[in-house]
Amino acid sequence: MEIKIVGKSGQISVGKAMAGIGFIMETLPGGDILLKHAIVVPVNERWLHEPAMKKKLARADEWMRNNPAKETDLEEVAARIETIS
């Protein structure tokens, strides 16, 4: 346990190991402050973390594991396009 003193600027240093890490600051009754490690999700990316989308992404990951990438034969694709046209 360490004792930290609030500087004249109103800041407390938590050390370089914590640089760039997000925290939620909660002021408790009685004036204590609780810092909780947090991950910030941009509003426009919030939909990626909704249960229905997480399920779809998990299925896509499974499909990719079961269907590894392979080289496309462009001549074969062109031939199929010609037969459709």
Secondary structure as UniProt FT lines:
FT   TURN            8..9
FT   HELIX           16..18
FT   TURN            19..20
FT   STRAND          22..27
FT   TURN            29..30
FT   STRAND          33..38
FT   HELIX           43..49
FT   HELIX           51..66
FT   HELIX           74..84
//
